[in-house]
């Protein structure tokens, strides 16, 4: 894993892993949120290794001092304690939001809208089948035309619209909304016909 945003080949590969058999991609794009700044984002495992290295050095220094003062060679005991603690830190490491945005891709397929994340934060694949999409809202958020697209349905129990999937900072959000509306209409036409 690198701190660079994924190239097109990497994006296609981690999207391909998330697709159902026979599912076809209609549109895909990565999150544009601070894309240039994302290139410098550091993955969580780098920070975790720095913490582990500092902990091992501290334990080694403490073990040497303990061995000098008591004559008991506790270095091995303290270093053995560092291994499970280090593994716990690595397992709990969570990537920064900026790094995760650089590894996030949005896609519209012939069956669903989906968010695919290739990072250690949140759910790796979040999707909403097109048969549940009843409303699509597009909003331009920046001067360069990037914006957000929300996909929702009416929840009668809550008496409110629910928007479980949203694309943030995508180029031309109105075009994405039209693509999804066309796919929903095409899918509904196939089901009726």
Backbone as CSV, one residue per row, in Angstrom:
resi,resn,N_x,N_y,N_z,CA_x,CA_y,CA_z,C_x,C_y,C_z
1,UNK,0.845,-1.176,0.000,0.000,0.000,0.000,0.889,1.237,0.000
2,UNK,0.617,2.176,-0.871,1.400,3.394,-0.935,0.544,4.567,-0.503
3,UNK,1.208,5.712,-0.308,0.448,6.894,0.083,-0.042,7.660,-1.143
4,UNK,0.334,7.225,-2.344,-0.138,7.863,-3.558,-1.575,7.423,-3.862
5,UNK,-2.387,8.309,-4.453,-3.715,7.875,-4.873,-3.585,6.758,-5.895
6,UNK,-4.556,5.879,-5.944,-4.450,4.756,-6.871,-4.513,5.227,-8.320
7,UNK,-3.772,4.553,-9.183,-3.866,4.887,-10.602,-5.102,4.208,-11.176
8,UNK,-5.350,4.413,-12.466,-6.570,3.874,-13.079,-6.621,2.350,-13.008
9,UNK,-5.480,1.692,-13.174,-5.463,0.227,-13.122,-5.868,-0.260,-11.733
10,UNK,-5.306,0.349,-10.684,-5.673,-0.039,-9.319,-7.152,0.204,-9.052
11,UNK,-7.675,1.333,-9.544,-9.093,1.637,-9.348,-9.963,0.569,-9.995
12,UNK,-9.623,0.195,-11.235,-10.399,-0.843,-11.921,-10.335,-2.168,-11.181
13,UNK,-9.166,-2.507,-10.645,-8.999,-3.787,-9.964,-9.826,-3.866,-8.678
14,UNK,-9.776,-2.817,-7.819,-10.550,-2.957,-6.587,-12.038,-2.753,-6.809
15,UNK,-12.427,-2.122,-7.907,-13.849,-2.084,-8.267,-14.283,-3.453,-8.795
16,UNK,-13.441,-4.068,-9.614,-13.769,-5.379,-10.185,-14.002,-6.417,-9.088
17,UNK,-13.248,-6.343,-8.003,-13.422,-7.284,-6.888,-14.781,-7.119,-6.216
18,UNK,-15.365,-5.931,-6.299,-16.634,-5.658,-5.613,-17.863,-5.934,-6.476
19,UNK,-17.680,-6.185,-7.758,-18.818,-6.378,-8.648,-19.411,-7.775,-8.518
20,UNK,-20.728,-7.848,-8.716,-21.412,-9.140,-8.801,-21.112,-9.765,-10.166
21,UNK,-21.248,-11.078,-10.304,-21.085,-11.695,-11.624,-22.131,-11.135,-12.594
22,UNK,-21.676,-10.736,-13.760,-22.583,-10.200,-14.779,-22.927,-8.731,-14.610
23,UNK,-22.423,-8.085,-13.561,-22.707,-6.665,-13.335,-21.761,-5.815,-14.183
24,UNK,-22.283,-4.726,-14.782,-21.488,-3.881,-15.668,-21.439,-2.456,-15.130
25,UNK,-20.277,-1.848,-15.188,-20.086,-0.476,-14.716,-20.557,0.492,-15.795
26,UNK,-21.406,1.438,-15.398,-21.919,2.460,-16.303,-21.119,3.751,-16.141
27,UNK,-20.740,4.079,-14.905,-19.990,5.303,-14.586,-19.130,5.030,-13.377
28,UNK,-17.932,5.621,-13.328,-17.070,5.511,-12.148,-16.187,6.745,-12.054
29,UNK,-15.869,7.099,-10.828,-14.995,8.256,-10.580,-14.515,8.178,-9.143
30,UNK,-13.348,8.747,-8.883,-12.879,8.810,-7.502,-13.318,10.126,-6.869
31,UNK,-13.266,10.176,-5.557,-13.626,11.381,-4.815,-12.643,12.497,-5.167
32,UNK,-13.153,13.681,-5.502,-12.301,14.812,-5.866,-11.951,15.685,-4.668
33,UNK,-12.358,15.323,-3.490,-12.140,16.159,-2.319,-10.648,16.290,-2.022
34,UNK,-10.100,17.467,-2.245,-8.692,17.765,-1.951,-7.745,16.755,-2.593
35,UNK,-8.002,16.417,-3.833,-7.247,15.346,-4.488,-5.750,15.631,-4.514
36,UNK,-5.353,16.867,-4.736,-3.919,17.158,-4.761,-3.290,16.984,-3.379
37,UNK,-3.996,17.357,-2.336,-3.454,17.214,-0.979,-3.440,15.755,-0.531
38,UNK,-4.298,14.927,-1.120,-4.360,13.522,-0.731,-3.076,12.791,-1.079
39,UNK,-2.343,13.288,-2.055,-1.112,12.609,-2.463,-0.121,12.522,-1.307
40,UNK,-0.161,13.456,-0.382,0.761,13.436,0.750,0.226,12.728,1.972
41,UNK,-0.987,12.218,1.907,-1.588,11.557,3.070,-0.848,10.262,3.381
42,UNK,-0.644,10.013,4.660,0.106,8.839,5.098,-0.847,7.762,5.584
43,UNK,-0.657,6.508,5.119,-1.510,5.415,5.603,-1.285,5.162,7.086
44,UNK,-2.284,4.612,7.731,-2.241,4.402,9.180,-1.133,3.437,9.599
45,UNK,-0.843,2.446,8.772,0.152,1.473,9.189,1.537,2.105,9.365
46,UNK,1.830,3.199,8.643,3.117,3.886,8.819,3.187,4.491,10.217
47,UNK,2.098,5.172,10.624,2.071,5.762,11.959,2.130,4.676,13.028
48,UNK,1.447,3.565,12.805,1.465,2.473,13.784,2.872,1.911,13.945
49,UNK,3.605,1.762,12.838,4.974,1.251,12.943,5.867,2.225,13.706
50,UNK,5.660,3.524,13.526,6.450,4.507,14.280,6.185,4.387,15.774
51,UNK,4.924,4.190,16.154,4.574,4.027,17.569,5.212,2.743,18.122
52,UNK,5.139,1.675,17.348,5.715,0.403,17.799,7.227,0.525,17.948
53,UNK,7.890,1.184,16.991,9.343,1.349,17.064,9.730,2.138,18.313
54,UNK,8.996,3.214,18.597,9.291,4.000,19.795,9.069,3.171,21.055
55,UNK,8.024,2.350,21.052,7.735,1.513,22.214,8.821,0.463,22.419
56,UNK,9.279,-0.169,21.358,10.326,-1.197,21.472,11.628,-0.574,21.966
57,UNK,11.983,0.602,21.439,13.205,1.273,21.903,13.081,1.622,23.388
58,UNK,11.933,2.141,23.780,11.730,2.471,25.195,11.799,1.243,26.085
59,UNK,11.197,0.150,25.650,11.261,-1.088,26.436,12.690,-1.636,26.501
60,UNK,13.429,-1.516,25.411,14.809,-2.008,25.408,15.669,-1.202,26.368
61,UNK,15.498,0.114,26.356,16.260,0.957,27.285,15.874,0.632,28.723
62,UNK,14.579,0.462,28.973,14.132,0.097,30.327,14.652,-1.259,30.749
63,UNK,14.716,-2.201,29.845,15.215,-3.544,30.174,16.698,-3.508,30.501
64,UNK,17.461,-2.717,29.752,18.901,-2.611,30.021,19.133,-1.981,31.388
65,UNK,18.388,-0.932,31.688,18.542,-0.290,33.010,18.146,-1.240,34.139
66,UNK,17.075,-1.998,33.930,16.638,-2.971,34.931,17.691,-4.057,35.126
67,UNK,18.270,-4.521,34.021,19.305,-5.559,34.111,20.541,-5.031,34.826
68,UNK,20.901,-3.765,34.596,22.075,-3.177,35.251,21.843,-2.994,36.750
69,UNK,20.636,-2.619,37.130,20.381,-2.327,38.545,20.101,-3.589,39.366
70,UNK,19.491,-4.602,38.781,19.118,-5.786,39.559,19.932,-7.022,39.220
71,UNK,20.602,-7.006,38.075,21.329,-8.195,37.673,20.423,-9.195,36.964
72,UNK,19.104,-8.931,36.908,18.153,-9.819,36.241,17.990,-9.356,34.795
73,UNK,18.196,-10.249,33.883,18.092,-9.880,32.474,16.631,-9.933,32.022
74,UNK,15.969,-8.825,32.187,14.544,-8.744,31.867,14.295,-8.267,30.438
75,UNK,15.373,-8.078,29.685,15.210,-7.556,28.329,14.320,-8.469,27.488
76,UNK,14.538,-9.771,27.611,13.737,-10.690,26.815,12.271,-10.645,27.227
77,UNK,12.015,-10.546,28.508,10.638,-10.487,28.991,9.929,-9.232,28.479
78,UNK,10.601,-8.074,28.574,9.979,-6.828,28.125,9.788,-6.804,26.611
79,UNK,10.751,-7.339,25.864,10.591,-7.367,24.418,9.491,-8.338,23.989
80,UNK,9.309,-9.423,24.745,8.205,-10.329,24.447,6.852,-9.665,24.688
81,UNK,6.786,-8.763,25.646,5.553,-8.006,25.870,5.275,-7.033,24.722
82,UNK,6.337,-6.551,24.077,6.169,-5.576,22.993,5.495,-6.198,21.779
83,UNK,5.686,-7.485,21.547,5.120,-8.125,20.357,3.593,-8.120,20.366
84,UNK,2.918,-8.623,21.414,1.445,-8.574,21.368,0.887,-7.155,21.412
85,UNK,1.557,-6.268,22.125,1.095,-4.874,22.171,1.228,-4.243,20.788
86,UNK,2.318,-4.508,20.099,2.521,-3.987,18.745,1.499,-4.521,17.766
87,UNK,1.196,-5.808,17.870,0.179,-6.389,16.993,-1.185,-5.762,17.237
88,UNK,-1.493,-5.482,18.508,-2.766,-4.843,18.840,-2.838,-3.443,18.236
89,UNK,-1.753,-2.692,18.312,-1.725,-1.344,17.742,-1.921,-1.405,16.227
90,UNK,-1.239,-2.335,15.561,-1.392,-2.459,14.109,-2.808,-2.840,13.718
91,UNK,-3.418,-3.732,14.487,-4.779,-4.177,14.168,-5.776,-3.041,14.334
92,UNK,-5.553,-2.160,15.296,-6.488,-1.074,15.562,-6.203,0.176,14.737
93,UNK,-5.126,0.159,13.953,-4.759,1.343,13.174,-5.866,1.660,12.166
94,UNK,-6.242,2.914,12.099,-7.280,3.370,11.176,-6.668,4.453,10.299
95,UNK,-6.885,4.334,9.002,-6.330,5.308,8.073,-6.991,6.670,8.251
96,UNK,-6.241,7.719,7.951,-6.765,9.078,8.070,-7.863,9.292,7.023
97,UNK,-8.794,10.209,7.297,-9.859,10.469,6.315,-9.313,10.908,4.957
98,UNK,-8.247,11.695,4.956,-7.696,12.172,3.693,-7.116,11.008,2.887
99,UNK,-6.397,10.114,3.552,-5.841,8.949,2.850,-6.984,8.080,2.320
100,UNK,-8.019,7.905,3.125,-9.142,7.069,2.716,-9.872,7.676,1.522
101,UNK,-10.022,9.004,1.491,-10.664,9.646,0.335,-9.871,9.395,-0.938
102,UNK,-8.537,9.342,-0.811,-7.722,9.084,-1.999,-7.907,7.655,-2.496
103,UNK,-8.393,6.765,-1.650,-8.604,5.359,-2.010,-10.101,5.032,-2.127
104,UNK,-10.936,6.056,-2.340,-12.392,5.866,-2.470,-12.805,6.080,-3.917
105,UNK,-13.650,5.184,-4.402,-14.161,5.309,-5.753,-15.675,5.127,-5.735
106,UNK,-16.357,5.934,-6.506,-17.801,5.847,-6.649,-18.106,5.189,-7.993
107,UNK,-19.166,4.391,-8.030,-19.528,3.727,-9.286,-21.033,3.578,-9.390
108,UNK,-21.516,3.636,-10.626,-22.906,3.328,-10.954,-22.835,2.127,-11.885
109,UNK,-23.532,1.066,-11.517,-23.569,-0.122,-12.367,-24.985,-0.313,-12.879
110,UNK,-25.184,-1.357,-13.654,-26.523,-1.634,-14.150,-27.428,-2.219,-13.068
111,UNK,-26.886,-2.460,-11.851,-27.674,-3.024,-10.764,-27.731,-2.159,-9.507
112,UNK,-26.722,-1.292,-9.290,-26.665,-0.547,-8.024,-25.740,0.662,-8.129
113,UNK,-25.849,1.550,-7.147,-24.868,2.615,-6.948,-23.980,2.146,-5.801
114,UNK,-22.680,2.425,-5.897,-21.794,1.868,-4.886,-20.598,2.770,-4.596
115,UNK,-20.117,2.623,-3.362,-18.907,3.290,-2.908,-17.932,2.176,-2.533
116,UNK,-16.734,2.230,-3.105,-15.718,1.214,-2.825,-14.532,1.919,-2.188
117,UNK,-14.128,1.458,-1.002,-12.989,2.033,-0.285,-11.903,0.973,-0.132
118,UNK,-10.704,1.336,-0.494,-9.566,0.440,-0.342,-8.672,1.006,0.765
119,UNK,-9.235,1.049,1.975,-8.490,1.572,3.116,-9.036,0.937,4.391
120,UNK,-8.361,1.198,5.488,-8.722,0.592,6.767,-9.631,1.528,7.561
121,UNK,-10.792,1.862,6.989,-11.743,2.762,7.653,-13.137,2.468,7.108
122,UNK,-14.053,2.172,7.993,-15.429,1.971,7.569,-15.649,0.696,6.777
123,UNK,-16.764,0.656,6.098,-17.167,-0.506,5.309,-16.471,-0.429,3.944
124,UNK,-15.826,-1.518,3.479,-15.120,-1.450,2.199,-16.036,-1.227,0.990
125,UNK,-17.232,-1.824,1.005,-18.180,-1.635,-0.096,-19.532,-1.268,0.494
126,UNK,-20.041,-0.139,0.053,-21.362,0.317,0.486,-22.171,0.512,-0.791
127,UNK,-23.346,-0.109,-0.859,-24.109,0.001,-2.104,-25.605,0.076,-1.839
128,UNK,-26.319,0.525,-2.858,-27.772,0.612,-2.815,-28.288,0.092,-4.152
129,UNK,-29.060,-1.010,-4.141,-29.605,-1.520,-5.405,-30.503,-0.478,-6.075
130,UNK,-30.465,-0.443,-7.398,-31.247,0.545,-8.145,-32.747,0.398,-7.918
131,UNK,-33.213,-0.799,-7.579,-34.652,-0.983,-7.367,-35.145,-0.201,-6.144
132,UNK,-34.241,0.192,-5.241,-34.626,0.966,-4.064,-34.447,2.470,-4.248
133,UNK,-33.807,2.890,-5.320,-33.571,4.319,-5.541,-34.863,4.964,-6.026
134,UNK,-35.446,5.834,-5.208,-36.671,6.549,-5.562,-36.423,8.037,-5.763
135,UNK,-35.282,8.535,-5.233,-34.968,9.948,-5.382,-33.467,10.102,-5.585
136,UNK,-33.107,11.008,-6.508,-31.712,11.340,-6.747,-31.588,12.853,-6.637
137,UNK,-30.710,13.322,-5.748,-30.493,14.756,-5.566,-29.055,15.084,-5.922
138,UNK,-28.859,16.077,-6.790,-27.529,16.532,-7.177,-27.356,17.974,-6.737
139,UNK,-26.155,18.299,-6.275,-25.880,19.653,-5.796,-24.439,20.006,-6.125
140,UNK,-24.232,21.150,-6.772,-22.879,21.622,-7.067,-22.361,22.346,-5.827
141,UNK,-21.177,21.934,-5.358,-20.612,22.497,-4.132,-19.423,23.419,-4.370
142,UNK,-18.773,23.306,-5.527,-17.565,24.096,-5.771,-17.633,24.785,-7.127
143,UNK,-16.794,25.814,-7.298,-16.783,26.584,-8.537,-16.333,25.762,-9.735
144,UNK,-15.544,24.706,-9.513,-15.081,23.885,-10.633,-16.131,22.878,-11.105
145,UNK,-17.331,22.928,-10.516,-18.424,22.057,-10.940,-18.557,20.769,-10.157
146,UNK,-17.644,20.523,-9.240,-17.738,19.311,-8.420,-18.857,19.476,-7.402
147,UNK,-19.489,18.369,-7.058,-20.585,18.434,-6.102,-20.941,17.079,-5.544
148,UNK,-22.124,16.997,-4.960,-22.580,15.793,-4.281,-23.832,15.249,-4.957
149,UNK,-23.989,13.930,-4.866,-25.183,13.266,-5.368,-25.662,12.329,-4.268
150,UNK,-26.956,12.459,-3.906,-27.529,11.601,-2.859,-28.602,10.715,-3.471
151,UNK,-28.648,9.476,-2.980,-29.617,8.490,-3.483,-30.484,8.049,-2.327
152,UNK,-31.808,8.125,-2.500,-32.660,7.803,-1.371,-33.972,7.149,-1.740
153,UNK,-34.674,6.781,-0.690,-36.020,6.203,-0.809,-36.863,6.717,0.331
154,UNK,-38.179,6.599,0.166,-39.128,7.030,1.187,-39.281,5.919,2.211
155,UNK,-39.019,6.240,3.475,-39.189,5.284,4.570,-40.509,5.624,5.262
156,UNK,-41.527,4.787,5.036,-42.862,5.054,5.589,-42.868,4.978,7.107
157,UNK,-42.064,4.100,7.681,-42.029,3.967,9.144,-41.469,5.231,9.791
158,UNK,-40.444,5.796,9.196,-39.847,7.023,9.739,-40.554,8.269,9.218
159,UNK,-41.427,8.103,8.202,-42.133,9.207,7.567,-41.145,10.272,7.078
160,UNK,-40.075,9.788,6.432,-39.031,10.689,5.961,-38.214,9.989,4.870
161,UNK,-37.491,10.799,4.086,-36.583,10.246,3.085,-35.316,9.756,3.765
162,UNK,-34.805,8.618,3.313,-33.544,8.056,3.802,-32.527,8.099,2.658
163,UNK,-31.308,8.530,2.964,-30.246,8.627,1.965,-29.030,7.832,2.445
164,UNK,-29.037,6.506,2.251,-27.942,5.681,2.774,-26.645,5.779,1.987
165,UNK,-26.707,6.210,0.728,-25.506,6.291,-0.106,-25.441,7.682,-0.714
166,UNK,-24.279,8.311,-0.599,-24.053,9.628,-1.196,-22.666,9.671,-1.801
167,UNK,-22.559,10.294,-2.969,-21.268,10.527,-3.595,-20.879,11.966,-3.277
168,UNK,-19.684,12.184,-2.741,-19.220,13.522,-2.403,-18.082,13.940,-3.331
169,UNK,-18.101,15.182,-3.733,-17.079,15.787,-4.574,-16.806,14.974,-5.840
170,UNK,-17.861,14.813,-6.644,-17.729,14.168,-7.949,-17.885,15.235,-9.025
171,UNK,-17.221,15.075,-10.176,-17.388,16.052,-11.250,-18.778,15.914,-11.882
172,UNK,-19.359,17.028,-12.257,-20.660,17.082,-12.952,-21.719,16.238,-12.246
173,UNK,-22.134,16.621,-11.036,-23.110,15.817,-10.300,-24.462,15.671,-11.007
174,UNK,-24.879,16.703,-11.778,-26.156,16.573,-12.498,-26.096,15.466,-13.538
175,UNK,-24.947,15.329,-14.201,-24.779,14.267,-15.201,-24.847,12.895,-14.531
176,UNK,-24.222,12.766,-13.351,-24.270,11.501,-12.609,-25.716,11.196,-12.211
177,UNK,-26.445,12.219,-11.757,-27.851,12.017,-11.381,-28.673,11.548,-12.577
178,UNK,-28.438,12.142,-13.764,-29.157,11.708,-14.975,-28.818,10.267,-15.334
179,UNK,-27.547,9.905,-15.200,-27.131,8.527,-15.513,-27.877,7.550,-14.604
180,UNK,-27.943,7.858,-13.311,-28.629,6.970,-12.366,-30.122,6.929,-12.657
181,UNK,-30.738,8.084,-12.907,-32.164,8.102,-13.231,-32.461,7.293,-14.493
182,UNK,-31.580,7.397,-15.505,-31.760,6.604,-16.734,-31.628,5.113,-16.445
183,UNK,-30.671,4.732,-15.611,-30.491,3.316,-15.267,-31.687,2.787,-14.467
184,UNK,-32.204,3.604,-13.543,-33.387,3.192,-12.770,-34.573,3.008,-13.709
185,UNK,-34.767,3.959,-14.634,-35.876,3.873,-15.598,-35.705,2.653,-16.506
186,UNK,-34.502,2.409,-16.977,-34.236,1.248,-17.828,-34.509,-0.042,-17.073
187,UNK,-34.081,-0.097,-15.836,-34.296,-1.305,-15.003,-35.789,-1.513,-14.744
188,UNK,-36.509,-0.442,-14.412,-37.948,-0.558,-14.171,-38.686,-0.970,-15.446
189,UNK,-38.237,-0.481,-16.602,-38.841,-0.873,-17.867,-38.621,-2.344,-18.172
190,UNK,-37.432,-2.852,-17.836,-37.152,-4.278,-18.043,-38.022,-5.133,-17.141
191,UNK,-38.252,-4.678,-15.910,-39.057,-5.465,-14.966,-40.523,-5.510,-15.406
192,UNK,-41.021,-4.388,-15.981,-42.422,-4.344,-16.426,-42.623,-5.132,-17.713
193,UNK,-41.596,-5.060,-18.588,-41.739,-5.638,-19.929,-41.389,-7.051,-19.970
